Amino acid sequence: MKTVDFNDKRVKRVIAIGALVLVVAMIATMILPYLV
């Protein structure tokens, strides 16, 4: 089993994108009911 290297730029990018998507999804679910 290969350990995940958190210093790897690709891993950091994937984590950053994942966090960004999560935040956007949370904000969207909060704002959408007011827009509809």
C-alpha positions in Angstrom: 0.0 0.0 0.0 1.4 3.3 -1.1 1.3 6.2 1.4 -0.1 9.5 0.3 2.5 12.3 0.1 0.8 15.5 1.2 3.8 17.5 0.0 3.1 16.5 -3.6 1.8 19.4 -5.6 -0.8 17.2 -7.4 -2.2 16.0 -4.0 -2.4 19.6 -2.7 -4.2 20.6 -5.9 -6.7 17.8 -5.6 -7.4 18.6 -1.9 -7.7 22.4 -2.7 -10.2 21.6 -5.5 -12.2 19.3 -3.3 -12.4 21.8 -0.5 -13.4 24.5 -3.0 -16.2 22.3 -4.4 -17.4 21.5 -0.9 -17.6 25.2 0.1 -19.3 26.2 -3.2 -21.8 23.4 -2.7 -22.6 24.5 0.8 -23.0 28.1 -0.2 -25.2 27.1 -3.2 -27.5 25.0 -1.0 -27.9 28.0 1.4 -28.5 30.6 -1.4 -30.6 28.6 -3.9 -33.8 28.4 -1.8 -33.9 32.2 -1.8 -33.4 32.5 -5.5 -36.2 30.0 -6.4 
